[in-house]
Amino acid sequence: MAKQNKDWKALNIKLDRTVYEQLEKYCEEMGQSKTVAVERILSKAFDEHNKQK
């Protein structure tokens, strides 16, 4: 069965070097791509933010 394509938008950002290095280390430890890691981290942050409202 073919994998379903995601609806996505590109995001180009500049990160502080320390944050970027933390992201790289996190991705290596978790075995995730930067895209997957950032999507999950942002989703969790937005969920927490919405719970606080």
N, C-alpha and C positions, 0 to 999 in steps of 0.2 A: 504494500500500500504506500502511495506517495505521501511525503510529508507535506502538510498544509502550510502554505506561505503565510507569514505574519504580516499584519498591517503595521507598517513602521514609518518613522520619520528619522532622518539623520540629525545628529547633534554634534556640533564641533565646539569644544570648549578648551580653555586654558586652565590648568590646575597648578597649584603650588607644587613644587617638586616633591616635597615631603609627602603630600597627600597622594600624588601619583605613585611614589615608591611604595606607600602603604597599600594602595590598590593592587599594584603588581604582586606584592608579597601575598596578599589575601587571595588573589586569583590562583597563584601557584599552589597555595595550601589547600584551596577548595576545589581545584581542578576545573575552574570555570573560566570562560572568556571574560574579558573586561565588559563586554556588552551585557552578558547575563548577570554578572556581579552588580553592575551599576543599576540595571533594571530592578533587581531584587532589593538592593539597598534603598533605592528611591521609593519603591513601592512600600517597603516597611516603614520608611520615614513618613510617607503620606498617610498610611493607615494610622500610625501613632498620632499624627497631627489631627486627623479627622476625629479620632476618639476623644481628643482633648477639647474639641469644640462644644 
